[in-house]
Amino acid sequence: MTDSRERARSVLAAAGIPPDRLARVRPLGGGTYNTVEELRLTDGNGYALKVAPTAPALRYESRLLLGEAEFCRGAAEAAVPAPRVVALDEQWLLMTMCPGEPWDDALTTAEQAELRTELGRQVARLHQVTGPGFGYPSGVFGPLAADWRSAFTAMFDAVLADARDYGARLPRPAGEVAAVARSAYGALDDVAVPRLVHFDLWPGNVLVDRTGGRARIGGLIDGERMFWGDPLADFVSLALLGDIRKDEAFLAGYREAGGRAVFDASARRRLALYRAYLYLIMIAETVPRAVGEDHARWTQETVAPELVAALDEIAETDVS
């Protein structure tokens, strides 16, 4: 196994930074897939280094670092606080650090409302960034698609195939899940423009910075699961295991900054599809990651019912 310090020096050299300026290497928590480390230099500057794993993974997780680099580029275009790419390789990504700590329960009710409104503005700006086609920029499922239905159905089919291959415990048979999802695919044709979707904006990936005294968003991180698609898909992780329509502060900021958040019949069907996709991922990934018993139980007791609820919503709207 490569020594972390040796690897860090090699990465710095590849990025054009003298490796003898490396002061220390510190692992950063919170990541669930890539290895993440902080590289602190002798001048006090710090960088984040992500290293791709070699362990078994889901199909979409191939070359995720390319997606993160694309997210960082898009965030810079949108003037949204996020890491900036310093250097990129097939196996690692070196980025600047963002100030702050992951969003937690220490925030007051007033602070949370203010930050959710600001987050809404930032996400709306991200959604103004458009791509050259639909799908994952890594090319894991081939070239970017010309239409969203083709891209998303490939994504959905892939995670179902992962669930079958790994023997993941789904609350409904995989064939039934696929059939219910297919009944809603027509709504995907309402998406005409591929837009930047982070798809992992749960609180742990939103940094809150208090260095100025007042809490503010220091950065949106871990954009490795980004894709070009329907901006509505971001609302799933933004209200993980919940309903974004109840987040008045976020939606106020989102609409204020030009984001479109209209929950008509098509939008509700698509949102249910995206919920089903994310919850399928959360269930399927427990097998290759060999999660502990507690996490596996939480997934079955908390995530699996949400997948069922999303599928039921699709089925109900199909009947109506």
PyMOL commands that set and color helices and strands:
alter all, ss='L'
color gray80, all
select helices_A, chain A and resi 4-14+19-21+59-61+64-77+109-126+148-166+174-182+185-190+203-205+231-238+244-246+248-256+265-284+293-319
alter helices_A, ss='H'
color red, helices_A
select strands_A, chain A and resi 22-27+35-41+46-51+85-88+92-96+101-102+195-197+206-209+216-220+227-229
alter strands_A, ss='S'
color yellow, strands_A
deselect
rebuild
show_as cartoon
